[in-house]
């Protein structure tokens, strides 16, 4: 099974490659030096719509109300009619 890893050489070139799991190094595409596997951070963002993140959820609600969106109470009233 191939996995996407980032590799970097001593000249500072960084490339992403699909390689077999556990591959510690590959040849750099640019300079042909040995490129070692890099540990790179994952990227994620809490968008505020998940109540599992209460601070972001509350901020999203306040911002939405300021922009003229419906509040939770208004939505409850609309659904009960």
Buried (B, 14 or more C-beta within 10 A) or exposed (E): EEEEBBBBBEEEBEBEBEBEEEBEBBBBEEEEEEBBBEEEEEEEEEEBEEEEBEEBBEEBBEEBEEEEEEEEEEEEEEEEE
